[in-house]
Amino acid sequence: MPAAGKRRGGVLLHPTSLPAPGYTGDFGAAARRFVDLIADAGLRIWQVLPLGPTHLDGCPYVSSSAHAGNPDLIDLDWLVEHDLLQPEQAAAGRRDRTEKRRALDIAAGVFFDQVFSAASSPLVSAYSEFVESATWLESYVRFQAFRDALEYRPWSTWPEGLRNLDPETCDQRALALAEKITRLRFRQFVFHQQWQALKRYANERGVLLFGDMPIYVDLESADVWANQDQFELDDDGRPVTVTGVPPDYFSADGQLWGNPQYAWEHMREHGFDWWLQRFSTAASMYDMVRIDHFRALQAYWEIPAGATSAIGGRWVESPGGELLALVREHYPGLHLVAENLGIISAEVEELRHRFELPGMLILQFAFDGSPDNPYLLHLHQPNDVVYTGTHDNNTTLGWFQSLDDGLKAHICEYFQCAADAMPWALIDAAMTSRADTAIIPWQDFLGLDGTHRMNTPGTIEGNWRWRFTWEQVSDDLAGRIRASLVAGERADA
């Protein structure tokens, strides 16, 4: 974590939840206003979910790229300010995803028809630098263009030359799709320009940006298609083994995720180049990164492809220690956090402690009746990150309201609070935790109930779409947050 021993507070909010005009939050004025608000409150970390391109359901953990950015997050006003789009075109682009893509294509046309000919333009120089430095870009834009042209068929069913990345076949198809590919490059340039500007804005105000790295990537992604030798695939590009977790007290059948497993031995033989490129992107985008499902870097649950549940899987040890040593060597300034929730073995914790990586502590998980529950406040350790809840949890108010009266009374006794003190009783408790870092979901700061949760695991409807409004932010909220931070010795009075 940044500045070991320094106590900080932060907030968890995905940019899609910002109250920007249109169908989703973005990197525009609302994002900067949010940074100003949390900085004034004394919060020093803004944690986001993955920022990659999503499917129509908006789930940020299923993406077509581990490197590319989600065009939904692009601020169209930025394009207006750079004379690439007219205000009325930007307004139309905010209606929905299809219209936004249309607006981005209009801006790309203006950029390449008018701006790109001006060799001295700073925007042109920035574009050229981005295209040259983004080593993942070409495979991503080709994958997206080919996939669109083939009506989103799985890439394992593409014509053989495209499926197997035959250079001549792919070059010919790319030439035929040159206009689309150029527009896709432009979208990624704009996304990364805007994100880096937002990161600078936040950093200048003392706010660190905290990203999220899913341990696995989607089969239908540029990452797998362009790097097939890095995954356990057969000759036709289909997974041999897939990902998941074994049965536990949450699920009798375990969880079958279905991502292709990594070819870890091949990765080791090639110096973990694929992973280092991924961490390079993370280091360029964030100050801190959470490694989701960190336990797979010690051992992963391998399930035969075609299985209908995770029951028939097995644990296989992975060389995560070797990888983490290389990451630390190459990117010493990138601060990592290990997601170590659920049933975690001693071996996983040994790996985490060996690299001095903070783990996660969730206060909502503390009350199962066990006096040894590590999430209980009095058992917290300094080099950890405490949360009231995460993006997968109910809001703290919704969680508390869902409990029976006996458990509510027990929790109130533990925190020495009244029932109507939620969610601030839990927020204040997190701030006083021994953990150096405390992260609070924005819904909790706003005091919102369970109708405002971001995601309900195991469901497919209504997730990833929550947004707040400025009307929900009371005039005294920044002061209330600062008071909690001061009481927890995480900010100056």
PATIBA-65245 format. One line per 10 residues: number of its first residue (from 1); for each residue x, y, z of C-alpha. Coordinates in steps of 0.2 Angstrom, whole numbers, plus 5000, padded with zeros to 4 digits. Example, Ala and Ser with C-alpha at 12.3 -4.5 7.8 and 13.67 -1.06 7.14 Angstrom:
2
1	5062:4978:5039  5068:4995:5036;
This chain:
493
1	5000:5000:5000  5006:5018:4998  5016:5025:5012  5017:5010:5023  5009:5014:5040  5000:5030:5034  4981:5028:5038  4969:5033:5023  4951:5032:5019  4944:5029:5002;
11	4928:5026:4992  4922:5013:4981  4912:5019:4966  4912:5013:4948  4912:5028:4935  4896:5021:4927  4887:5026:4943  4892:5044:4941  4877:5056:4938  4883:5062:4920;
21	4870:5066:4907  4864:5051:4897  4863:5033:4899  4879:5030:4909  4891:5039:4920  4908:5044:4911  4924:5053:4913  4917:5070:4911  4913:5085:4923  4904:5074:4935;
31	4919:5063:4938  4930:5079:4942  4916:5085:4953  4916:5069:4962  4935:5070:4964  4933:5087:4971  4920:5081:4983  4930:5066:4990  4946:5076:4991  4937:5090:5001;
41	4931:5077:5013  4948:5070:5016  4946:5054:5006  4963:5049:4998  4958:5034:4987  4945:5031:4974  4942:5013:4970  4934:5008:4953  4929:4991:4945  4937:4985:4929;
51	4936:4998:4915  4937:4986:4900  4924:4984:4886  4908:4975:4892  4894:4965:4885  4876:4972:4885  4874:4967:4903  4887:4980:4908  4896:4967:4919  4914:4974:4921;
61	4921:4957:4925  4917:4950:4908  4927:4959:4895  4934:4957:4877  4950:4964:4883  4961:4965:4898  4969:4981:4891  4956:4991:4881  4944:5003:4889  4925:5004:4888;
71	4919:5017:4876  4903:5019:4886  4914:5029:4898  4920:5042:4885  4915:5060:4889  4907:5066:4873  4909:5084:4879  4928:5082:4877  4926:5079:4859  4915:5094:4857;
81	4929:5104:4866  4942:5098:4853  4931:5102:4839  4928:5084:4834  4909:5084:4837  4895:5096:4837  4885:5099:4853  4869:5092:4845  4879:5076:4840  4885:5074:4858;
91	4868:5076:4864  4862:5062:4853  4876:5051:4857  4871:5051:4876  4854:5042:4872  4861:5024:4872  4876:5014:4867  4872:5013:4849  4870:5032:4847  4887:5034:4857;
101	4896:5023:4845  4889:5033:4831  4895:5049:4838  4912:5042:4841  4913:5037:4823  4908:5054:4818  4922:5061:4829  4934:5049:4821  4930:5054:4804  4933:5073:4808;
111	4949:5068:4817  4957:5059:4802  4949:5070:4789  4954:5087:4796  4965:5086:4812  4977:5072:4807  4983:5082:4792  4990:5095:4804  5006:5087:4809  5009:5100:4822;
121	4993:5096:4832  4996:5090:4850  4982:5078:4848  4990:5070:4833  5006:5068:4842  4997:5060:4857  4988:5049:4845  5004:5043:4836  5012:5040:4853  4998:5030:4859;
131	4997:5019:4844  5015:5016:4845  5016:5012:4864  5000:5002:4866  5007:4985:4861  4990:4976:4864  4980:4988:4852  4982:4980:4835  4976:4963:4841  4962:4971:4850;
141	4955:4981:4836  4957:4967:4824  4948:4955:4835  4934:4967:4837  4932:4971:4819  4933:4953:4814  4921:4948:4827  4908:4961:4821  4910:4956:4803  4907:4938:4808;
151	4891:4943:4818  4899:4939:4835  4902:4921:4831  4914:4913:4844  4931:4915:4837  4934:4896:4837  4921:4895:4823  4930:4908:4812  4937:4903:4796  4953:4894:4799;
161	4965:4908:4794  4957:4920:4805  4955:4908:4820  4973:4903:4819  4980:4920:4816  4988:4916:4799  4997:4933:4795  4992:4934:4777  4974:4930:4780  4972:4942:4795;
171	4981:4956:4785  4969:4954:4770  4954:4954:4781  4961:4969:4791  4964:4979:4775  4946:4975:4770  4940:4982:4787  4952:4996:4788  4939:5010:4791  4931:5001:4805;
181	4948:4996:4813  4954:5015:4812  4938:5020:4821  4941:5007:4834  4959:5013:4837  4952:5031:4839  4940:5025:4852  4954:5018:4862  4965:5033:4860  4951:5044:4867;
191	4947:5033:4881  4965:5032:4887  4967:5051:4885  4952:5055:4896  4957:5042:4909  4975:5048:4910  4968:5066:4912  4956:5061:4926  4970:5051:4934  4981:5067:4934;
201	4967:5077:4940  4964:5065:4955  4982:5064:4959  4985:5082:4959  4971:5083:4973  4979:5070:4983  4968:5056:4977  4975:5039:4972  4966:5028:4959  4963:5010:4964;
211	4959:4998:4950  4953:4980:4949  4961:4966:4939  4951:4950:4937  4962:4935:4938  4955:4927:4923  4950:4933:4905  4935:4929:4895  4937:4916:4881  4929:4928:4869;
221	4942:4941:4871  4957:4948:4861  4968:4941:4875  4964:4923:4871  4962:4924:4853  4979:4933:4850  4988:4923:4863  4981:4905:4861  4998:4897:4867  4996:4905:4884;
231	4980:4895:4887  4974:4877:4889  4966:4876:4872  4964:4862:4859  4969:4864:4841  4952:4872:4837  4954:4885:4850  4942:4877:4862  4946:4876:4881  4953:4859:4888;
241	4951:4864:4906  4941:4879:4913  4940:4889:4929  4929:4889:4944  4929:4886:4963  4925:4869:4972  4910:4865:4982  4909:4874:4999  4896:4880:5012  4890:4893:4999;
251	4887:4881:4985  4885:4862:4985  4890:4861:4967  4904:4874:4968  4905:4888:4954  4908:4884:4936  4915:4900:4928  4921:4893:4912  4936:4904:4908  4950:4895:4899;
261	4964:4890:4911  4981:4897:4909  4995:4887:4902  5006:4891:4917  5021:4880:4912  5022:4889:4895  5020:4906:4903  5034:4901:4915  5045:4896:4900  5042:4913:4892;
271	5046:4923:4907  5028:4927:4910  5028:4940:4896  5009:4939:4894  5006:4944:4913  5020:4957:4913  5011:4966:4898  4995:4965:4908  5003:4972:4924  5011:4986:4913;
281	4994:4992:4907  4988:4991:4925  5003:5001:4931  5000:5015:4918  4982:5016:4923  4981:5015:4942  4991:5019:4958  4984:5003:4966  4977:4987:4959  4966:4973:4968;
291	4970:4956:4961  4953:4947:4961  4953:4929:4966  4971:4930:4971  4971:4913:4978  4973:4906:4960  4991:4913:4960  4994:4899:4973  4983:4885:4967  4968:4885:4955;
301	4953:4874:4953  4955:4865:4936  4938:4858:4929  4937:4848:4913  4929:4857:4899  4912:4851:4896  4908:4848:4914  4891:4853:4920  4897:4858:4937  4913:4862:4947;
311	4912:4846:4957  4924:4836:4946  4938:4848:4947  4955:4847:4956  4968:4859:4964  4983:4863:4954  4998:4873:4961  5002:4888:4950  5019:4898:4950  5011:4914:4957;
321	5026:4917:4968  5038:4918:4953  5026:4929:4944  5024:4941:4959  5043:4942:4961  5044:4948:4942  5030:4960:4944  5038:4968:4960  5054:4969:4950  5047:4977:4935;
331	5033:4988:4943  5039:4993:4960  5028:5008:4961  5012:4998:4958  5004:4994:4975  4994:4978:4975  4980:4971:4986  4975:4953:4986  4957:4948:4986  4957:4934:4999;
341	4939:4932:5003  4930:4916:5006  4939:4900:5011  4957:4903:5009  4971:4891:5013  4986:4894:5024  4997:4892:5008  4988:4906:5000  4990:4917:5015  5009:4913:5015;
351	5010:4919:4998  5001:4935:5002  5012:4938:5017  5028:4934:5008  5025:4948:4996  5018:4959:5010  5001:4961:5001  4986:4969:5010  4971:4957:5011  4953:4962:5012;
361	4942:4963:5028  4923:4965:5026  4913:4970:5041  4897:4963:5035  4905:4946:5035  4910:4947:5053  4895:4941:5062  4893:4922:5059  4894:4919:5078  4912:4913:5078;
371	4923:4923:5091  4938:4920:5079  4930:4927:5063  4945:4937:5056  4933:4951:5050  4928:4956:5068  4935:4973:5071  4946:4969:5086  4955:4955:5075  4960:4967:5061;
381	4978:4969:5056  4987:4985:5050  4993:4979:5033  4975:4976:5027  4960:4985:5019  4944:4986:5028  4927:4988:5019  4910:4989:5026  4905:4979:5010  4910:4978:4992;
391	4902:4979:4975  4895:4962:4977  4887:4965:4995  4871:4973:4999  4872:4991:5005  4876:4992:5023  4859:4999:5027  4850:4985:5016  4861:4972:5024  4856:4977:5042;
401	4838:4979:5038  4838:4961:5031  4844:4954:5048  4833:4946:5061  4831:4956:5077  4842:4945:5087  4857:4948:5076  4853:4966:5074  4854:4968:5093  4870:4958:5094;
411	4878:4969:5081  4872:4985:5090  4879:4979:5106  4896:4975:5098  4897:4992:5090  4889:5001:5105  4876:5009:5094  4858:5011:5091  4849:5002:5077  4845:5019:5068;
421	4864:5023:5068  4867:5012:5052  4876:5014:5041  4887:5026:5049  4890:5015:5064  4899:5003:5052  4907:5017:5043  4914:5024:5059  4920:5007:5065  4929:5004:5048;
431	4938:5021:5051  4944:5016:5068  4950:4999:5062  4968:4995:5064  4969:4992:5045  4979:5006:5037  4966:5008:5023  4947:5009:5025  4936:5009:5009  4918:5013:5010;
441	4905:5010:4995  4898:5027:4990  4880:5020:4993  4885:5018:5012  4891:5036:5013  4874:5041:5005  4865:5031:5018  4855:5021:5004  4846:5005:5006  4846:4988:4997;
451	4837:4995:4982  4853:5004:4977  4866:4989:4977  4877:4987:4962  4877:4968:4960  4868:4953:4967  4879:4938:4964  4870:4923:4956  4857:4935:4947  4857:4941:4929;
461	4845:4955:4929  4847:4973:4935  4865:4973:4940  4879:4985:4936  4867:4999:4932  4865:5009:4948  4869:5028:4948  4868:5041:4961  4861:5059:4959  4868:5075:4966;
471	4852:5078:4975  4857:5063:4986  4873:5071:4992  4868:5082:5007  4877:5099:5010  4885:5092:5026  4891:5075:5019  4909:5080:5016  4910:5087:5034  4902:5071:5040;
481	4915:5060:5031  4929:5071:5037  4924:5069:5055  4924:5050:5053  4941:5051:5045  4948:5062:5059  4940:5051:5073  4949:5036:5065  4965:5046:5063  4964:5045:5044;
491	4964:5064:5041  4968:5080:5049  4954:5090:5057;
